[in-house]
Amino acid sequence: MWLILLLLKLASQLPFGFLCPSDCVCFPDGGVICKGAITDIPLVEASHTFRLSLNDTSLKVLKAHSLQPLILLRRFSITHSLLDTLHPEAFYSAPQLLSIKLSFNALSVLPPRVFSRQGILEQLFLDGNQLVSLSADMFEGLGNLTELDISKNQISQLDANVFQDMTSLFHLNLAGNLLRRFPQTLFHNLKQLKTLIMYSNQLEALEEGSFDHLHSLLVLMLYKNQIQEIPPKLFWHMPSLLTLTMSTNQLRYLPAESFYFLPNLTKLTFYNNPLLSLPDQLVGHMPRLQELYLYNTNLSTVPWNLFANMTGLKYLNLHLNKKLSSLPRNLFCCLPNLLKLSLKFNSLQALQPEQFSQLINLQTLLLNGNMLRSLSAGIFQNLPKLAKLELSYNYLSYLPGDIFVGVSSLQSVTLGHNRWDCVCSIMDTVEWINTNQNLVSDLDDVFCHEPYYLQKRQLISLTSDSLRCGTTIRPIYNSVTSTAASPLESAFPLLSTTRQSTAPQNRTDMSRLPPTTLSSTTHPSTPSYALTPMPIPEEAEDAFYIVVNPFYDTVVLDSCPDLVHHSRYKGWVYLWTIPPTGLYSGLLLALHIVFIATGVILIVASAYVLYRLNKVVWELGTFATRNQRILTKRLPSFRGKL
């Protein structure tokens, strides 16, 4: 008994459930969805059908008065089907329709005035068809239409009066067509329009005054066209505009004051344009602007006041500008609300020490992919909320040890693929990395670029010992007078007389020297030689400098005269040098000049001798030729006489 009552109750809620066609699904709220091998409007319960959707069907022709039985139908759609023909009176018997959707079919032509009886129609979708043109009276009588979508067709031109009756239109989508131009008065009657979408056309130019009557417009999308220039004051009459997209066009220049009188704008894009420069007066007061996209251009710099009127900006994308090599000092002076700043993959070579000092709320800073060689110690100190920082793919060789001191909120940083110079001064950076390994997201890519013997070695593996930091030279003094000469002094007495005693000096830090080097000091005015490791005789009188660490079999002069020759003898290393001034250098310079002059004289003399020799040979050749001719002429007479 209870089962019967339950079935009766369900039947009362689905009064036509058993009358629903086999290829359809019928819902209690009056909706019907049909799909499959349907070639005509299905027979559904007219008294309970408010929405009818035919999707992915075989219906090709919508006949006249096909919808006449469905007196309560309010929303009708045929989508993704084979529909290619509409009878001129297809909708005449359905004036009650509020929405007609004929998207993604095969319609190439629409009969004129086919929608003229739909006086209360609010939505009309004709997108995704093959429409080439629209007659001037196509939408006549649609005074209540609020949304029209004719995108993704092949429409190349529009009549100036095609939208004349649509005084209530809110949304107009013309994207994905072949429009090159449109009449100046095309939108003049659309005073209630909120959204105008025209991207992915072939627009080449916009006429002055085209948008002058769109006072209520909120969204204007013009990206992915071929627009080469825009007239001055084109956008001045749209004070309510929230979104303006001009990206992916062919703009090389923008008129001054192009974006004035747009106080409510929240998003502005003009990336992917071959912009060469921007005027100083480009943007007016935009306190509500939150997103700005200005990337992939040919800009080499930008005006210092470009962002001065954008105090509410939160997301600034100024990246992928391959020619952008410098930024004005105060470029980001007036952006206290900025959360994300993208400067990645530009050609920035340097940044001002206070470049980001006013960005107190910045959370993400992308500097990767530039040509930065160094950064000042305090460049990030006024960024207390910075959480993400990318410095990879630059030319950085060194960072100050306290560069991240004021960045207390840092959660991620990239440092890889730079040109780190692994000398002792980098140990501050190494210590910071070791302490904050969890913050460096590309830790495996942070390796030495120079010196060559440390290339590809990870910074995290460096230690003071591996860099030989703290290696010092200390003087050793002996008061005993030496009577023994070194082996080289015995061979070259002149050198033995030029050894000089040196005064005590402070210990010298050798951390900046390559680890295979040894410092040696010589007297500035006399030829000298340096003796380095191996045991030094205790009776030596002079102050010798030895390295605390073991001897590494090489010698390097530190701030000494030019090296002439070096050699070894019985464990000693001798460096023969000459001072930059004095008797020896003067003598050598004079000899050098004499040799050069002698060479020049010899070259000139040789050239002259060759010239004379060539002249003599030529004269001899001429004489021989003349004699041969004379003999040839006289030879017959001699033969006759004989």
PERA-V423589 format. One record per pair of residues at least 12 apart in sequence whose ideal C-beta (glycine too) atoms are under 7 Angstrom apart, sorted by the first residue. I is the first residue (numbers start at 1). J is the second residue. D is the distance in whole Angstrom. If there is no record, write none. Layout:
BEGIN
I | J | D
I | J | D
END
This chain:
BEGIN
13 | 28 | 5
14 | 28 | 6
15 | 48 | 6
16 | 45 | 3
16 | 48 | 5
19 | 45 | 5
20 | 44 | 7
21 | 34 | 7
21 | 42 | 4
21 | 43 | 6
21 | 44 | 6
23 | 35 | 7
23 | 36 | 4
23 | 38 | 6
23 | 42 | 7
24 | 42 | 6
24 | 44 | 7
30 | 48 | 6
30 | 49 | 6
30 | 50 | 4
30 | 51 | 6
31 | 50 | 7
31 | 51 | 4
32 | 44 | 5
32 | 49 | 5
32 | 51 | 7
32 | 52 | 5
33 | 53 | 5
33 | 55 | 7
34 | 54 | 5
34 | 57 | 7
35 | 55 | 5
35 | 56 | 5
35 | 57 | 6
36 | 57 | 7
37 | 58 | 5
38 | 54 | 6
38 | 57 | 4
38 | 58 | 6
38 | 59 | 6
39 | 58 | 5
39 | 59 | 6
40 | 59 | 7
41 | 66 | 5
41 | 67 | 7
46 | 69 | 5
46 | 70 | 5
46 | 71 | 6
46 | 72 | 7
47 | 72 | 7
49 | 70 | 6
49 | 72 | 6
49 | 73 | 6
50 | 72 | 6
50 | 73 | 7
50 | 74 | 5
51 | 74 | 7
51 | 75 | 5
52 | 70 | 7
52 | 73 | 6
52 | 76 | 5
53 | 77 | 5
54 | 77 | 7
54 | 78 | 5
54 | 81 | 6
55 | 79 | 5
55 | 80 | 6
56 | 80 | 5
56 | 81 | 6
57 | 81 | 4
58 | 82 | 6
59 | 78 | 6
59 | 81 | 5
59 | 82 | 7
59 | 83 | 6
60 | 82 | 5
60 | 83 | 6
60 | 84 | 6
60 | 85 | 7
61 | 85 | 5
62 | 83 | 6
62 | 86 | 5
62 | 87 | 6
62 | 90 | 5
63 | 87 | 5
63 | 90 | 7
64 | 87 | 4
64 | 89 | 4
64 | 90 | 6
65 | 89 | 6
65 | 92 | 7
65 | 93 | 4
66 | 90 | 6
67 | 91 | 7
67 | 93 | 6
67 | 94 | 4
68 | 93 | 4
73 | 94 | 6
73 | 97 | 7
74 | 96 | 7
74 | 97 | 6
74 | 98 | 5
75 | 98 | 6
75 | 99 | 4
76 | 97 | 6
76 | 100 | 6
77 | 101 | 4
78 | 102 | 6
78 | 105 | 7
79 | 101 | 6
79 | 103 | 5
79 | 104 | 5
80 | 104 | 5
81 | 105 | 5
82 | 106 | 6
83 | 102 | 7
83 | 105 | 4
83 | 106 | 6
83 | 107 | 6
84 | 105 | 7
84 | 106 | 4
84 | 107 | 6
84 | 108 | 7
86 | 107 | 7
86 | 110 | 6
86 | 111 | 6
86 | 114 | 6
88 | 111 | 4
88 | 114 | 6
90 | 114 | 7
91 | 114 | 7
91 | 115 | 6
91 | 117 | 6
91 | 118 | 6
92 | 117 | 5
95 | 117 | 5
95 | 118 | 6
95 | 119 | 6
97 | 118 | 6
97 | 121 | 6
98 | 120 | 7
98 | 121 | 6
98 | 122 | 5
98 | 123 | 7
99 | 122 | 6
99 | 123 | 4
100 | 121 | 7
100 | 124 | 5
101 | 125 | 4
102 | 125 | 7
102 | 126 | 6
103 | 125 | 5
103 | 127 | 5
103 | 128 | 5
104 | 128 | 4
105 | 129 | 6
106 | 129 | 7
106 | 130 | 6
107 | 129 | 4
107 | 130 | 7
107 | 131 | 6
108 | 130 | 4
108 | 131 | 6
108 | 132 | 6
110 | 131 | 7
110 | 138 | 6
112 | 135 | 5
112 | 137 | 6
112 | 138 | 6
113 | 137 | 6
113 | 140 | 6
115 | 139 | 7
115 | 142 | 6
116 | 140 | 6
116 | 141 | 5
118 | 142 | 7
119 | 141 | 6
119 | 144 | 7
120 | 144 | 5
121 | 142 | 6
121 | 144 | 6
121 | 145 | 6
122 | 144 | 6
122 | 145 | 6
122 | 146 | 5
122 | 147 | 7
123 | 146 | 7
123 | 147 | 5
124 | 145 | 6
124 | 148 | 5
125 | 149 | 5
126 | 149 | 7
126 | 150 | 5
127 | 149 | 5
127 | 150 | 6
127 | 151 | 5
127 | 152 | 5
127 | 173 | 7
128 | 152 | 5
129 | 153 | 5
130 | 153 | 7
130 | 154 | 6
131 | 150 | 7
131 | 153 | 4
131 | 154 | 7
131 | 155 | 6
132 | 154 | 5
132 | 155 | 6
133 | 155 | 6
133 | 157 | 7
134 | 155 | 7
134 | 158 | 7
134 | 162 | 6
136 | 159 | 4
136 | 161 | 5
136 | 162 | 6
138 | 162 | 6
139 | 162 | 7
139 | 163 | 7
139 | 165 | 6
139 | 166 | 6
140 | 165 | 6
141 | 165 | 6
142 | 165 | 6
142 | 166 | 6
143 | 165 | 6
143 | 167 | 6
143 | 168 | 6
144 | 168 | 6
145 | 166 | 5
145 | 168 | 6
145 | 169 | 6
146 | 168 | 6
146 | 169 | 6
146 | 170 | 5
146 | 171 | 7
147 | 170 | 6
147 | 171 | 4
148 | 166 | 7
148 | 169 | 6
148 | 172 | 5
149 | 173 | 4
150 | 173 | 7
150 | 174 | 6
151 | 173 | 5
151 | 174 | 6
151 | 175 | 4
151 | 176 | 5
152 | 176 | 4
153 | 177 | 6
154 | 177 | 7
154 | 178 | 6
155 | 177 | 4
155 | 178 | 6
155 | 179 | 7
156 | 178 | 4
156 | 179 | 7
156 | 180 | 7
158 | 182 | 6
158 | 186 | 6
160 | 183 | 4
160 | 185 | 5
160 | 186 | 6
163 | 186 | 7
163 | 187 | 7
163 | 189 | 6
163 | 190 | 6
164 | 189 | 5
166 | 189 | 7
166 | 190 | 6
167 | 189 | 6
167 | 191 | 7
167 | 192 | 7
168 | 192 | 6
169 | 190 | 5
169 | 192 | 6
169 | 193 | 6
170 | 192 | 6
170 | 193 | 7
170 | 194 | 5
170 | 195 | 7
171 | 194 | 6
171 | 195 | 4
172 | 190 | 7
172 | 193 | 6
172 | 195 | 7
172 | 196 | 5
173 | 197 | 4
174 | 197 | 7
174 | 198 | 5
175 | 197 | 5
175 | 198 | 6
175 | 199 | 5
175 | 200 | 5
176 | 200 | 5
177 | 201 | 5
178 | 201 | 7
178 | 202 | 6
179 | 201 | 4
179 | 202 | 6
179 | 203 | 6
180 | 202 | 5
180 | 203 | 6
180 | 204 | 6
181 | 203 | 7
181 | 204 | 7
181 | 205 | 7
184 | 207 | 4
184 | 209 | 6
184 | 210 | 6
187 | 210 | 7
187 | 211 | 7
187 | 213 | 7
187 | 214 | 6
188 | 213 | 5
190 | 214 | 7
191 | 213 | 6
191 | 215 | 7
191 | 216 | 7
192 | 216 | 6
193 | 214 | 6
193 | 216 | 6
193 | 217 | 6
194 | 216 | 6
194 | 217 | 6
194 | 218 | 5
194 | 219 | 7
195 | 218 | 6
195 | 219 | 4
196 | 214 | 7
196 | 217 | 6
196 | 220 | 5
197 | 221 | 5
198 | 221 | 6
198 | 222 | 6
199 | 221 | 5
199 | 222 | 6
199 | 223 | 5
199 | 224 | 5
200 | 224 | 4
201 | 225 | 5
202 | 225 | 7
202 | 226 | 6
203 | 225 | 4
203 | 226 | 6
203 | 227 | 6
204 | 226 | 5
204 | 227 | 7
204 | 228 | 6
205 | 227 | 7
205 | 228 | 7
205 | 229 | 7
206 | 227 | 6
206 | 230 | 6
206 | 231 | 7
206 | 234 | 6
208 | 231 | 4
208 | 234 | 7
211 | 234 | 7
211 | 235 | 7
211 | 237 | 6
211 | 238 | 6
212 | 237 | 5
214 | 238 | 6
215 | 237 | 6
215 | 238 | 7
215 | 239 | 7
215 | 240 | 7
216 | 240 | 6
217 | 238 | 5
217 | 240 | 6
217 | 241 | 6
218 | 240 | 6
218 | 241 | 6
218 | 242 | 5
219 | 242 | 6
219 | 243 | 5
220 | 241 | 6
220 | 244 | 5
221 | 245 | 5
222 | 245 | 6
222 | 246 | 6
223 | 245 | 4
223 | 246 | 6
223 | 247 | 4
223 | 248 | 5
223 | 269 | 7
224 | 248 | 5
225 | 249 | 5
226 | 249 | 7
226 | 250 | 6
227 | 249 | 4
227 | 250 | 6
227 | 251 | 6
228 | 250 | 5
228 | 251 | 7
229 | 251 | 7
230 | 255 | 7
230 | 258 | 7
232 | 255 | 4
235 | 258 | 7
235 | 259 | 7
235 | 262 | 6
236 | 260 | 6
236 | 261 | 5
239 | 261 | 6
239 | 263 | 7
239 | 264 | 7
240 | 264 | 6
241 | 262 | 6
241 | 264 | 7
241 | 265 | 6
242 | 264 | 6
242 | 265 | 6
242 | 266 | 5
242 | 267 | 7
243 | 266 | 7
243 | 267 | 4
244 | 265 | 6
244 | 268 | 5
245 | 269 | 5
246 | 269 | 7
246 | 270 | 4
247 | 269 | 4
247 | 270 | 6
247 | 271 | 5
247 | 272 | 5
247 | 273 | 7
247 | 293 | 7
248 | 272 | 4
249 | 273 | 5
250 | 273 | 7
250 | 274 | 7
251 | 270 | 7
251 | 273 | 4
251 | 275 | 6
252 | 274 | 5
252 | 275 | 6
252 | 276 | 5
253 | 276 | 7
253 | 277 | 7
254 | 278 | 6
254 | 279 | 7
254 | 282 | 6
256 | 279 | 4
256 | 281 | 5
256 | 282 | 7
257 | 281 | 5
257 | 284 | 7
258 | 282 | 6
259 | 282 | 6
259 | 283 | 5
259 | 284 | 6
260 | 284 | 4
261 | 284 | 6
262 | 284 | 6
262 | 286 | 6
263 | 285 | 6
263 | 286 | 7
263 | 287 | 7
264 | 288 | 6
265 | 286 | 5
265 | 288 | 7
265 | 289 | 5
266 | 288 | 5
266 | 289 | 6
266 | 290 | 5
266 | 291 | 7
267 | 290 | 7
267 | 291 | 4
268 | 289 | 6
268 | 292 | 5
269 | 293 | 4
270 | 294 | 6
271 | 293 | 5
271 | 294 | 6
271 | 295 | 4
271 | 296 | 5
272 | 296 | 5
273 | 297 | 6
274 | 297 | 7
274 | 298 | 5
275 | 297 | 4
275 | 298 | 6
275 | 299 | 6
276 | 298 | 5
277 | 299 | 7
278 | 299 | 7
278 | 302 | 6
278 | 303 | 6
278 | 306 | 7
280 | 303 | 5
280 | 305 | 7
282 | 306 | 7
283 | 306 | 7
283 | 309 | 5
283 | 310 | 7
284 | 309 | 6
285 | 309 | 5
286 | 309 | 5
286 | 310 | 5
287 | 311 | 5
287 | 312 | 5
288 | 312 | 5
289 | 310 | 5
289 | 312 | 6
289 | 313 | 6
290 | 312 | 6
290 | 313 | 6
290 | 314 | 5
290 | 315 | 6
291 | 315 | 5
292 | 310 | 7
292 | 313 | 6
292 | 316 | 5
292 | 317 | 7
293 | 317 | 5
294 | 317 | 7
294 | 318 | 5
295 | 317 | 5
295 | 318 | 6
295 | 319 | 5
295 | 320 | 4
295 | 321 | 6
296 | 320 | 4
296 | 321 | 7
297 | 321 | 5
298 | 323 | 6
299 | 321 | 5
299 | 323 | 6
299 | 324 | 6
300 | 323 | 5
300 | 324 | 6
300 | 325 | 6
301 | 324 | 7
301 | 326 | 6
302 | 331 | 7
304 | 328 | 4
304 | 330 | 6
304 | 331 | 6
306 | 331 | 7
307 | 331 | 7
307 | 332 | 7
307 | 334 | 6
307 | 335 | 6
308 | 333 | 7
308 | 334 | 5
310 | 335 | 7
311 | 334 | 6
311 | 336 | 7
311 | 337 | 7
312 | 337 | 6
313 | 335 | 5
313 | 337 | 7
313 | 338 | 6
314 | 337 | 6
314 | 338 | 6
314 | 339 | 5
315 | 339 | 7
315 | 340 | 5
316 | 338 | 6
316 | 340 | 7
316 | 341 | 5
316 | 342 | 7
317 | 342 | 5
318 | 342 | 7
318 | 343 | 6
319 | 342 | 5
319 | 343 | 6
319 | 344 | 5
319 | 345 | 6
319 | 346 | 6
319 | 366 | 7
320 | 345 | 5
321 | 346 | 5
322 | 347 | 6
323 | 347 | 6
324 | 346 | 4
324 | 347 | 6
324 | 348 | 7
325 | 347 | 5
325 | 348 | 6
325 | 349 | 6
326 | 348 | 7
327 | 348 | 7
327 | 355 | 7
329 | 352 | 5
332 | 355 | 7
332 | 356 | 6
332 | 358 | 6
332 | 359 | 6
333 | 358 | 5
335 | 358 | 7
335 | 359 | 6
336 | 358 | 7
336 | 360 | 6
336 | 361 | 6
337 | 361 | 6
338 | 359 | 5
338 | 361 | 7
338 | 362 | 6
339 | 361 | 6
339 | 362 | 7
339 | 363 | 5
339 | 364 | 7
340 | 363 | 7
340 | 364 | 4
341 | 359 | 7
341 | 362 | 6
341 | 365 | 5
342 | 366 | 4
343 | 366 | 6
343 | 367 | 6
344 | 366 | 4
344 | 367 | 7
344 | 368 | 5
344 | 369 | 5
344 | 390 | 7
345 | 369 | 4
346 | 370 | 6
347 | 370 | 7
347 | 371 | 6
348 | 370 | 4
348 | 371 | 6
348 | 372 | 6
349 | 371 | 5
349 | 372 | 7
349 | 373 | 7
350 | 372 | 7
351 | 372 | 7
351 | 375 | 7
351 | 379 | 6
353 | 376 | 4
353 | 378 | 6
353 | 379 | 6
355 | 379 | 6
356 | 379 | 7
356 | 382 | 7
356 | 383 | 6
357 | 382 | 4
359 | 383 | 6
360 | 382 | 7
360 | 384 | 7
361 | 385 | 6
362 | 383 | 5
362 | 385 | 6
362 | 386 | 6
363 | 385 | 5
363 | 386 | 6
363 | 387 | 5
363 | 388 | 7
364 | 387 | 7
364 | 388 | 4
365 | 386 | 6
365 | 389 | 5
366 | 390 | 5
367 | 390 | 6
367 | 391 | 6
368 | 390 | 4
368 | 391 | 6
368 | 392 | 5
368 | 393 | 5
368 | 414 | 6
369 | 393 | 5
370 | 394 | 5
371 | 394 | 7
371 | 395 | 6
372 | 394 | 4
372 | 395 | 6
372 | 396 | 6
373 | 395 | 5
373 | 396 | 7
373 | 397 | 7
374 | 396 | 7
374 | 398 | 7
375 | 399 | 6
375 | 403 | 6
377 | 400 | 4
377 | 402 | 6
377 | 403 | 6
379 | 403 | 7
380 | 403 | 6
380 | 404 | 7
380 | 406 | 6
380 | 407 | 5
381 | 405 | 7
381 | 406 | 4
382 | 406 | 7
383 | 407 | 6
384 | 406 | 7
384 | 408 | 6
384 | 409 | 6
385 | 409 | 5
386 | 407 | 5
386 | 409 | 6
386 | 410 | 6
387 | 409 | 5
387 | 410 | 6
387 | 411 | 4
388 | 411 | 6
388 | 412 | 5
389 | 410 | 6
389 | 413 | 5
390 | 414 | 5
391 | 413 | 7
391 | 414 | 6
391 | 415 | 6
392 | 414 | 4
392 | 415 | 6
392 | 416 | 5
392 | 417 | 5
392 | 418 | 7
392 | 442 | 6
393 | 417 | 5
394 | 418 | 5
395 | 418 | 7
395 | 419 | 5
396 | 418 | 4
396 | 419 | 7
396 | 420 | 7
397 | 419 | 5
397 | 420 | 6
397 | 421 | 4
398 | 421 | 6
398 | 425 | 6
398 | 426 | 6
399 | 429 | 5
401 | 428 | 3
401 | 429 | 7
401 | 432 | 7
404 | 432 | 6
410 | 439 | 6
411 | 439 | 7
412 | 439 | 6
412 | 441 | 5
413 | 439 | 5
413 | 440 | 6
414 | 441 | 6
414 | 442 | 5
415 | 440 | 6
415 | 442 | 7
415 | 446 | 5
416 | 442 | 4
416 | 445 | 3
416 | 446 | 5
417 | 445 | 6
419 | 449 | 4
420 | 448 | 5
420 | 449 | 5
420 | 459 | 6
421 | 449 | 7
421 | 450 | 5
422 | 448 | 4
422 | 450 | 7
422 | 451 | 7
422 | 454 | 5
422 | 457 | 7
422 | 462 | 6
422 | 467 | 7
423 | 467 | 6
423 | 512 | 6
424 | 467 | 5
424 | 469 | 4
424 | 511 | 4
424 | 512 | 7
427 | 464 | 6
427 | 469 | 6
429 | 459 | 7
430 | 459 | 5
430 | 462 | 5
433 | 446 | 7
433 | 459 | 6
433 | 460 | 6
434 | 460 | 6
443 | 460 | 6
446 | 458 | 6
446 | 459 | 5
447 | 459 | 6
451 | 514 | 6
467 | 515 | 7
468 | 515 | 4
468 | 549 | 7
469 | 511 | 4
470 | 511 | 6
471 | 510 | 5
471 | 511 | 7
471 | 547 | 7
471 | 548 | 7
471 | 549 | 5
472 | 507 | 5
472 | 508 | 6
472 | 509 | 6
472 | 510 | 6
472 | 548 | 6
473 | 507 | 7
473 | 508 | 5
473 | 510 | 6
473 | 519 | 6
473 | 545 | 5
473 | 547 | 6
474 | 507 | 5
474 | 548 | 7
475 | 504 | 6
475 | 505 | 6
475 | 543 | 5
475 | 545 | 6
476 | 536 | 7
476 | 543 | 7
476 | 544 | 6
476 | 546 | 6
477 | 504 | 7
477 | 543 | 5
478 | 538 | 6
478 | 539 | 7
478 | 540 | 6
478 | 541 | 6
480 | 538 | 7
480 | 539 | 5
480 | 541 | 7
481 | 541 | 5
482 | 537 | 7
482 | 539 | 5
482 | 540 | 5
482 | 541 | 5
484 | 537 | 7
484 | 539 | 7
486 | 572 | 6
487 | 569 | 5
487 | 570 | 5
487 | 572 | 7
488 | 569 | 6
488 | 572 | 7
488 | 574 | 5
495 | 527 | 7
495 | 529 | 6
498 | 526 | 5
498 | 527 | 6
498 | 528 | 6
499 | 542 | 6
500 | 523 | 4
500 | 526 | 7
500 | 528 | 7
501 | 541 | 7
501 | 542 | 5
501 | 543 | 6
502 | 521 | 7
502 | 543 | 5
513 | 556 | 7
516 | 552 | 5
516 | 554 | 5
517 | 554 | 6
517 | 556 | 4
518 | 532 | 5
518 | 547 | 6
518 | 554 | 6
518 | 555 | 5
518 | 556 | 6
519 | 545 | 7
519 | 556 | 6
519 | 558 | 4
520 | 532 | 6
520 | 545 | 7
520 | 555 | 6
520 | 557 | 6
520 | 558 | 7
520 | 560 | 7
520 | 575 | 6
521 | 545 | 6
521 | 558 | 7
521 | 560 | 7
522 | 560 | 5
522 | 561 | 7
522 | 577 | 6
524 | 579 | 6
525 | 579 | 5
525 | 582 | 6
526 | 579 | 7
527 | 576 | 7
527 | 577 | 6
527 | 578 | 6
527 | 584 | 6
528 | 577 | 6
529 | 574 | 5
529 | 575 | 5
529 | 576 | 6
530 | 555 | 7
530 | 575 | 5
531 | 544 | 6
531 | 572 | 6
531 | 573 | 7
532 | 546 | 7
532 | 551 | 7
532 | 555 | 6
532 | 573 | 5
533 | 546 | 6
533 | 547 | 7
533 | 551 | 4
534 | 571 | 4
534 | 572 | 6
555 | 573 | 5
555 | 575 | 6
557 | 575 | 7
560 | 577 | 6
561 | 577 | 5
561 | 578 | 6
561 | 579 | 5
561 | 580 | 6
562 | 577 | 7
562 | 578 | 6
562 | 580 | 7
563 | 575 | 7
563 | 577 | 6
564 | 576 | 5
564 | 577 | 6
564 | 578 | 6
END
